[in-house]
Amino acid sequence: EPEVTQTPSHQVTQMGQEVILRCVPISNHLYFYWYRQILGQKVEFLVSFYNNEISEKSEIFDDQFSVERPDGSNFTLKIRSTKLEDSAMYFCASSERWAVTKETQYFGPGTRLLVL
Amino acid sequence: KQEVTQIPAALSVPEGENLVLNCSFTDSAIYNLQWFRQDPGKGLTSLLLIQSSQREQTSGRLNASLDKSSGRSTLYIAASQPGDSATYLCAAVNYGGSQGNLIFGKGTKLSVKP
């Protein structure tokens, strides 16, 4: 069964460093998402992406964050200058169509980011 | 602003018991409501999706209901098994220009004892 994959599974970085989290969505999916989950907290929406542009972003997704689909298969989340509070599990998700009505989103296993 | 709440935060039951997990939401203008399962350190697995026009969905031992007027959804698990132990999350997708972002509850951590 097709699945969303994410790399790396764990990333440790120093505060102020740039990190890039990578995702390979399911191949025929057109809509892509990033969520994050701080330890012990709710899963929070960051950004949705369609047709090579951001569809929607949350208040969390400030200028330090960016997303890109550099080729036909990868979808990346970049954090320019990491802060301690960016430590979280980051989930990528994809859906075949706009994820409303009856369309579910398929989630990857996550990247656990630890900022020291 | 949509708020999704799940009660209880944790639940421990003996194997074989039927159980109900609760989810409430403050804004009834939703496209759909989904239930996910999250295993420790793992991603989210979609269990059931109920469209706003539906009242329930079933998959195997799982049955999810939706009552938009009261802002509630329940996930019923029949004949629970130790393998059902996980955190169960509900999430709503709202109207209002949203491109499908999911608004999650904090989850119910279920432990099924053999």
Interface residues (C-beta under 8 A of the other chain):
Chain A: V4 Y31 Y33 Y35 Q41 K42 V43 E44 F45 S48 Y50 S55 E56 S58 F91 A93 S95 W98 A99 V100 T101 K102 E103 T104 Q105 Y106 F107 G108 P109 G110 R112
Chain B: Y31 N32 Q34 F36 G41 K42 G43 L44 T45 S46 L49 Q51 S52 L89 A91 V93 G97 S98 Q99 G100 N101 L102 I103 F104 G105 K106 G107
